[in-house]
Each structure stands twice: as structure tokens, then as C-alpha cells.
Amino acid sequence: MMKKAIAIAVLMMGVAGTPAYAVDEHNVAAGLTAAGAPLGLHGVDPVAFLDIGNRVEGTAKYTSVHDGVAYYFASEENKQMFEKNASKYTPQNGGFCTFGVSVGKKFDGDPQYASVVDGKLYVFLNEDIYRAYQKEPKKTIKTAAKQWKKIKHSAAASL
């Protein structure tokens, strides 16, 4: 009985002690980074993206783990800025496509198709979805915020 309880606890914790919910609540890459957490935002430096509007690839040399997700940075300075205020820099809706979340679905959010609104980062599935969002951005963001509360803990959708 004790072995069964331990096995269940290990399964609930996920691989390498990473909480199982992180995969459900955050759009992350499959597998783990050297930091022991899955990679978020496709490796794009969130500080560079928000502060200078530039989609700069981060590097594993500068990694910070927040809420079970590893983020890469282009510099130590950006990493430190993130660590001082991670909630400012993490993508909204767990990094899932904001338009998808607005209709109750969790799809990959690609930083190639992203928008910064009121200092917050929103990512989208692809160019077509990004264009659809641009027709009513504030409405989509507002609807996504309401839907996110409902679907945050659900499994991501597959295409």
C-alpha cells in the first residue's frame, strides 16, 4: 500500500519534481531545460520583448525559473530584472494563444505573433489568429481574462 501511495505522489508531481499543474497552466515546450523546468515563451527573452519591443532569443546561460517555467534571457541584466518583477514579464493567459483562450481553448502561443497592451504580453497561435484579434483587441483580452479563470487548470487543446 505504501509503494502505491508513493507512486501516485510521484506521478502527481510530474517529471523531476516539477508540479504537474505547470504543464496545464503554462504553454511550455516539451521536455525539461537544464534548470529542470520546461521552457516558456519559445525561448524568447520576455524582458527584451516588453521593455524594448524586440523579440530577442534568450540563452540557457541566463535562465530563471518562475512558477515551474524556465525563461531564457539575452543578458544577466534582463534575468535580474525579471527576477525582481516576474509577474510584469510573464505572458498573459499562461502563454497560450489569447484569442484561443477567449473562446475557451488553450492553443500554442507563438511570440512571433504577439502584442503588448497596457504593459502586458499577449501571444497568439499564428498570423491569421493575430489578425482576427486585431479587429477587437480590447474585447478579446477582456473575454480571455474571464475564460482563463475557467480553463486555467484544464488540459491544452491539440490542433
N, C-alpha and C positions, 0 to 999 in steps of 0.2 A: 504494500500500500504506500509506503514511504517513497519507493522508487517512482511510482506512478505520479505522486504529487510533485516530486522534483522535476520529472519530465514535463509535466504540464506547466510548471513555473518557468522552465527554460524556454518552452515554446511560446509562452506569453511574452517573455522578454525579447524574443527575436534573436537574430544573429549577434554574437559578440556583445551581448548585454544591451543592445540598442532597444529602447522601448518599441513594442510592436506598433503603437499608435503613430509613430513618426512617419511611417510609410503611408498611412492612411490620411494623415492631416497635412502632409507636405509633399509637393511634387519634387521627387528626388530621382537621381539616376540609380539604376540597378547596381547592386554591389556596394562595397564599402571603400572609402578613401583610406589612406594610411592613418588618418586620425580616428578610424573606427566608426565613422558615421557616413551615411550616403550623401552624395554631392547634390547641393541645391543650385538652382538658377543656371544650370548647364555650365557651371564653372566661371560665369561672368562675375566680375567684381561689382558687388552691389553699391559700394561707396562711390566708385568712379561713375557708375551709372547715374546715381541720384545727384551727386554733387557737381559733376561736370557734364553730365548728359552723354557720356561716352561708353559704349559697350566694349570694355576692355576685358580680355581674358585674364583671369587670375591664375595663380600658380600654387601648386601644393606646398611650396616653400612657405607661403603665408596663408595658413589655414586657421579658421576659427569655427568651433562647433557651438551652435546655438539651437536649443530646443530639439536636439537629436539630429540636426542637419549640419553638414560641413559646408562652409562657404570659402571660396578661394579669393585672394586679393592680389593686386598687382604690386603692392608695396607693404612694408611693415606699418607705415603711417596709416594706410587705409584700413588695415587689420585692426589697429588700435582704435581708430575712430569707430569702427563697427562695434568693437567690444565695449566701448563707452556708452553706446546707444543702439543696440542691436534692433530694437523694435522699430526704429526710424528707417532702417535699411532693408529689413526683410520684406520680400514681396507680399502683397496682399493676397488673401484667399489661399494661403499656403503655397503660393507659387503656381497654382493651377490657372488655367485659362479663365479670365474674369467673365468673358461672355458665356462660356460653358457653365460656370458657377451660377450665373444669373438665370439660367434655365434648369438648374438643379443637377448639373453633370460636372464631373471632375475630369478634365482633359489636360494633357500636357500644356504647360505654359512655356513658350519659347521666347527668351529675352530679345530675340531678333525682332519680334513684334510686341512692342511694349510701349507703355505710356506712363508718364509721371504726372499725376494730378494732385494738387494740394500737398506736394512733398511725399506722396506715396506711390510706390511702384506697382503697376498692374501689367501682367503679361497675358499673351493671347496665343492661341493654337497655331494660327497661320495668317497669311496676308488677307485672305478673304474674310476671316472672322474679325480681324483687326479693322477692316473697312466697315463691316457691319456695326461694330462697336462705335466707330467714329460718327455714326448717324445720330446716336443719342447717348453720348458718353456718361453724362451725369445720371441718367435714368438706369443705364446698365450697371454702373458702380453701386448705386443705391439698392437695386434689386439683388445684385450679387452679395452685398453685405447681409441682406436678410436671408438669402438662400444659404450662405456659408454657415450660418448658425445651425441650419437644419441638416446640412450634408457633411459638415466638417469631419465627423467620425465614420463616414461611410467609405466604402472601397472606391477607388478611382475607376472610371469607365474606360473601356477599351474601344478603339476605333475599328 
